[in-house]
């Protein structure tokens, strides 16, 4: 009996010791948490800026008036042509969205099956991000503009796949700071571009100022973050750090590392519970952002059409930032609920784009903030759940695979946004514009 009590006591003590190991007793933990916040910020910054600048990029492409569908300039609050046509670009910002996401999606798909060469990957991310800003700043032709957007997309996609996989070697709270940083990228990216151009800086000069962001990313990764040995599986490395020896044979079969491509591919369906709701959340919200935002327009108010679009993006990103920063306070296990609520938003904004029935832009501002809250909440809760539910030895691969979910949803949204946008543009002019 005494022996049983001793064993029970040791078990409780062992559990407490393990729990204490997860607490920030490590005085250097702050470096990892802060580094991951800035890495999330810098990784998504260029992507956000390209979407916020979508109208300005399209204006650069819209120099040939013979092909333009727009009879109302995007820098004008009103126009004598307002009674005959809707204020539409010749192509929706869905075109920019596709250029901004398809490269990211392709590189995420490849990264899932490649070794985690973290230093080479991050070096490439920094170089591509800087190249993207420079190409967009100095582009004199359509193909150079899109090439700059594509470089930024490659950088963001490779960075997300790399940093999320690498996070499996760190304290689970780096997922929270990473998600908060990516949300911060939305707010800071959208506000910085909108603010600098609003102060009179040209879009090209603004892009050059933003070259500081890749430099910050490099500094945080190589100078601030404490690096881990990725040649070991996370479960083995964690055991080493706690001076406990883990016997491979003692690990349950469904928690062992995935050793070959066949095992990795067969494991993917088990991740669908995380991937499918996240895909739907991003499909719905980016269909709104890049297919409908342009068409939700209030004439003769204190903001012109281009400014309205920019502030839509800013408010959306504020919502994303708030929800991505809240996972340590509030967690939601059922992300599919957010997908359903986002679908309701799609229905509302579609009717608004067609009929323009909302009486004031302030209602639209509130709905966009709500849309951002749902989108950011879907992202952070998905990866936070994985950090706690997926077996440690499989977490690196699971994170990389699931990171493609948002890109798949965004790509589908871009594909759907272009024809939907054009169809609405061809409809009769609503009463609000008469």
Long-range contacts (C-beta under 8 A, 24 or more apart in sequence): 18-242, 21-241, 21-242, 22-171, 22-172, 24-171, 24-173, 26-171, 28-226, 29-171, 31-224, 31-225, 31-226, 32-170, 32-171, 32-174, 32-225, 32-226, 33-171, 33-173, 33-174, 33-177, 34-177, 34-220, 34-224, 35-220, 35-221, 35-224, 35-225, 36-163, 36-167, 36-170, 36-174, 36-177, 36-178, 36-181, 36-225, 37-177, 37-178, 37-180, 37-181, 37-184, 38-181, 38-216, 38-217, 38-220, 38-224, 39-159, 39-163, 39-178, 39-181, 39-217, 39-220, 39-221, 39-225, 40-163, 40-177, 40-178, 40-179, 40-180, 40-181, 40-182, 40-183, 40-184, 40-185, 41-181, 41-182, 41-184, 41-185, 41-188, 42-129, 42-181, 42-185, 42-213, 42-214, 42-216, 42-217, 42-220, 43-125, 43-155, 43-156, 43-159, 43-160, 43-163, 43-181, 43-182, 43-185, 43-217, 44-156, 44-160, 44-181, 44-182, 44-185, 44-186, 44-189, 45-185, 45-188, 45-189, 45-210, 45-213, 46-129, 46-132, 46-133, 46-152, 46-155, 46-156, 46-189, 46-210, 46-213, 47-100, 47-104, 47-152, 47-153, 47-156, 47-185, 47-189, 48-185, 48-186, 48-189, 48-190, 48-313, 48-317, 49-152, 49-189, 49-190, 49-192, 49-193, 49-207, 49-210, 50-96, 50-100, 50-132, 50-136, 50-149, 50-152, 50-153, 51-93, 51-96, 51-97, 51-100, 51-289, 51-290, 51-313, 52-189, 52-190, 52-193, 52-194, 52-310, 52-313, 52-314, 53-136, 53-193, 53-203, 54-93, 54-96, 54-97, 54-290, 54-309, 55-89, 55-93, 55-294, 55-306, 55-309, 55-310, 56-197, 56-203, 56-306, 57-96, 57-136, 57-145, 57-149, 57-203, 58-89, 58-90, 58-91, 58-93, 58-95, 58-96, 60-139, 60-145, 60-203, 61-91, 61-142, 61-145, 62-89, 62-90, 69-425, 72-305, 74-304, 74-305, 74-306, 74-309, 75-304, 75-305, 75-306, 76-304, 76-305, 77-299, 77-300, 77-301, 77-303, 77-304, 77-305, 78-299, 78-300, 82-299, 82-429, 82-433, 82-434, 83-429, 83-433, 83-434, 84-429, 85-429, 86-295, 86-424, 86-425, 86-427, 86-429, 86-430, 86-433, 87-297, 87-305, 87-433, 88-294, 88-295, 88-421, 88-422, 88-425, 89-294, 91-418, 92-290, 92-291, 92-294, 92-417, 92-418, 92-421, 92-422, 93-290, 93-293, 93-294, 93-417, 94-290, 94-291, 94-413, 94-414, 94-415, 94-416, 94-417, 94-418, 94-421, 95-414, 95-418, 96-149, 96-290, 97-286, 97-289, 97-290, 97-410, 97-413, 97-414, 97-417, 98-411, 98-414, 98-415, 98-418, 99-146, 99-149, 99-150, 99-153, 100-149, 100-152, 100-153, 101-153, 101-407, 101-410, 101-411, 101-414, 102-153, 102-411, 102-414, 103-150, 103-153, 103-154, 103-157, 104-153, 104-154, 104-156, 104-157, 104-158, 104-160, 104-407, 105-157, 105-404, 105-407, 105-408, 105-410, 105-411, 106-157, 107-154, 107-157, 107-158, 107-161, 108-157, 108-158, 108-160, 108-161, 108-400, 108-403, 108-404, 108-407, 109-404, 111-157, 111-158, 111-161, 111-162, 111-165, 111-400, 112-161, 112-264, 112-397, 112-400, 112-401, 112-404, 113-261, 113-264, 116-162, 116-165, 116-166, 116-230, 116-396, 118-162, 118-166, 118-227, 118-230, 121-158, 121-159, 121-162, 122-159, 122-162, 122-217, 122-218, 122-221, 122-222, 124-155, 124-158, 125-155, 125-158, 125-159, 125-162, 125-217, 126-155, 126-214, 126-215, 126-217, 126-218, 127-214, 128-152, 128-154, 128-155, 128-158, 129-155, 129-156, 129-213, 129-214, 129-217, 130-211, 130-214, 133-207, 133-208, 133-210, 133-211, 133-214, 134-207, 134-208, 134-211, 136-204, 136-207, 137-204, 137-205, 137-207, 137-208, 138-204, 157-407, 159-217, 160-403, 161-400, 161-403, 161-404, 164-383, 164-399, 164-400, 164-403, 165-396, 165-397, 165-399, 165-400, 166-228, 166-230, 166-396, 167-387, 167-399, 168-234, 168-387, 168-392, 168-395, 168-396, 168-399, 169-228, 169-230, 169-234, 169-237, 169-396, 170-228, 172-384, 172-387, 172-388, 173-328, 175-327, 175-380, 175-383, 175-384, 175-387, 176-325, 176-327, 176-328, 176-380, 176-384, 179-324, 179-325, 179-327, 179-376, 179-379, 179-380, 179-383, 179-384, 180-321, 180-324, 180-325, 180-380, 182-324, 182-379, 183-317, 183-320, 183-321, 183-322, 183-323, 183-324, 183-325, 183-376, 183-380, 184-321, 184-325, 185-317, 186-316, 186-317, 186-318, 186-320, 186-321, 186-372, 187-314, 187-317, 187-318, 187-320, 187-321, 189-317, 190-310, 190-313, 190-314, 190-316, 190-317, 191-314, 191-317, 193-310, 194-307, 194-310, 194-311, 194-313, 194-314, 198-307, 233-257, 233-392, 233-393, 234-392, 234-393, 234-395, 234-396, 235-391, 235-392, 235-393, 236-393, 238-392, 251-393, 254-391, 255-391, 255-392, 255-393, 255-394, 256-391, 256-393, 256-394, 257-393, 257-394, 258-394, 258-397, 264-397, 267-394, 267-397, 267-398, 268-401, 271-398, 271-401, 271-402, 274-335, 274-382, 274-385, 274-386, 274-402, 274-405, 275-401, 275-402, 275-404, 275-405, 276-336, 276-405, 277-335, 277-336, 277-338, 277-339, 277-378, 277-382, 278-335, 278-378, 278-379, 278-382, 278-402, 278-405, 278-406, 278-409, 279-405, 279-406, 279-408, 279-409, 279-412, 280-336, 280-339, 280-342, 280-343, 280-409, 281-335, 281-338, 281-339, 281-342, 281-374, 281-375, 281-378, 281-379, 281-409, 282-375, 282-378, 282-405, 282-406, 282-408, 282-409, 282-410, 282-413, 283-409, 283-410, 283-412, 283-413, 283-416, 284-339, 284-342, 284-343, 284-345, 284-346, 284-409, 284-413, 285-316, 285-342, 285-345, 285-371, 285-372, 285-374, 285-375, 285-413, 286-409, 286-410, 286-413, 286-414, 286-417, 287-346, 287-413, 287-416, 287-417, 287-420, 288-345, 288-346, 288-349, 288-371, 289-313, 289-316, 289-413, 290-413, 290-414, 290-417, 291-413, 291-416, 291-417, 291-418, 291-420, 291-421, 292-349, 292-350, 292-352, 292-353, 292-417, 292-420, 292-421, 292-424, 294-421, 295-353, 295-421, 295-424, 295-425, 296-349, 296-352, 296-353, 296-356, 296-358, 296-364, 297-356, 297-433, 298-360, 298-361, 298-364, 298-432, 299-432, 299-433, 301-361, 303-361, 308-361, 311-365, 312-364, 312-368, 315-365, 315-368, 315-369, 315-372, 316-368, 316-369, 316-371, 316-372, 316-375, 317-372, 318-369, 318-372, 319-368, 319-369, 319-370, 319-371, 319-372, 319-373, 319-374, 319-375, 319-376, 320-372, 320-373, 320-375, 320-376, 320-379, 321-372, 321-376, 322-372, 322-373, 322-376, 323-372, 323-373, 323-374, 323-375, 323-376, 323-377, 323-380, 324-376, 324-377, 324-379, 324-380, 326-377, 326-380, 327-380, 327-381, 327-384, 331-381, 331-384, 331-385, 332-377, 332-381, 333-381, 333-385, 335-377, 335-378, 335-381, 335-382, 338-374, 338-375, 338-377, 338-378, 339-378, 341-374, 342-371, 342-374, 342-375, 342-378, 345-370, 345-371, 345-374, 350-420, 353-424, 354-424, 354-427, 354-430, 355-430, 356-430, 356-431, 356-432, 356-433, 379-406
